């Protein structure tokens, strides 16, 4: 018995991740990107606070098919 998701789950993974990030209105102002390798997603981009970094990660927690989230988002304070 395999613990990996069915193949159709892999095909839908990018769309599910995009939707989860888009559903969080706070994150809409940032240009976040992601890379998928098997069932691991890596988040990239820049946000203004550690709260927003964590929010991006937590928004993906319930995405079906993901087994791990690698959060490489950088926190940079906005310049005045």
C-alpha positions as CSV (number, residue, x, y, z in Angstrom):
1,X,0.0,0.0,0.0
2,X,1.4,3.4,-1.1
3,X,1.2,6.5,1.0
4,X,1.6,8.7,-2.0
5,X,-1.5,10.5,-3.3
6,X,-3.1,9.4,-6.5
7,X,-1.7,10.8,-9.8
8,X,-4.6,13.2,-10.4
9,X,-3.8,14.8,-7.0
10,X,-0.3,15.7,-8.3
11,X,-1.8,17.3,-11.5
12,X,-4.1,19.5,-9.4
13,X,-1.5,20.5,-6.8
14,X,-0.3,23.7,-8.5
15,X,-3.9,24.9,-8.9
16,X,-4.7,24.1,-5.3
17,X,-1.6,25.9,-4.0
18,X,-2.4,29.0,-6.1
19,X,-6.0,29.0,-4.8
20,X,-4.9,28.6,-1.2
21,X,-2.5,31.6,-1.5
22,X,-5.1,33.7,-3.4
23,X,-7.8,33.0,-0.8
24,X,-5.7,34.8,1.8
25,X,-6.3,38.4,1.1
26,X,-3.5,39.6,3.2
27,X,-1.0,37.8,0.9
28,X,-2.5,39.3,-2.3
29,X,-0.2,42.3,-2.2
30,X,2.9,40.1,-2.4
31,X,4.4,38.3,-5.3
32,X,4.9,34.9,-3.9
33,X,6.1,31.9,-5.9
34,X,6.4,28.2,-5.3
35,X,8.2,25.2,-6.6
36,X,6.8,21.6,-6.3
37,X,9.0,18.6,-6.0
38,X,6.9,15.4,-5.5
39,X,4.8,16.2,-2.5
40,X,7.0,19.0,-1.1
41,X,6.3,22.7,-1.9
42,X,8.9,25.4,-1.5
43,X,7.5,28.9,-1.0
44,X,9.6,31.9,-2.2
45,X,9.2,35.6,-2.3
46,X,9.4,38.6,0.1
47,X,6.9,39.8,2.7
48,X,6.9,42.6,5.2
49,X,6.6,40.6,8.5
50,X,7.2,37.2,10.0
51,X,3.5,37.0,10.6
52,X,2.9,37.1,6.8
53,X,5.6,34.6,6.2
54,X,3.9,32.2,8.7
55,X,0.5,33.0,7.2
56,X,1.6,31.9,3.7
57,X,2.9,28.6,5.2
58,X,-0.2,28.0,7.2
59,X,-2.5,28.7,4.2
60,X,-1.1,25.6,2.5
61,X,-1.4,23.3,5.5
62,X,-4.8,21.9,4.4
63,X,-3.9,21.5,0.6
64,X,-4.6,17.9,-0.3
65,X,-1.5,16.1,-1.6
66,X,1.2,18.1,0.2
67,X,3.3,16.3,2.7
68,X,5.8,19.0,3.5
69,X,6.1,22.8,3.1
70,X,9.6,24.4,2.9
71,X,9.2,28.1,3.7
72,X,12.0,30.2,2.0
73,X,10.1,33.5,2.0
74,X,12.2,36.4,3.1
75,X,11.1,39.1,5.5
76,X,12.0,42.6,4.5
77,X,10.8,45.7,6.1
78,X,9.2,48.2,3.6
79,X,11.4,51.2,2.8
80,X,10.0,54.6,3.8
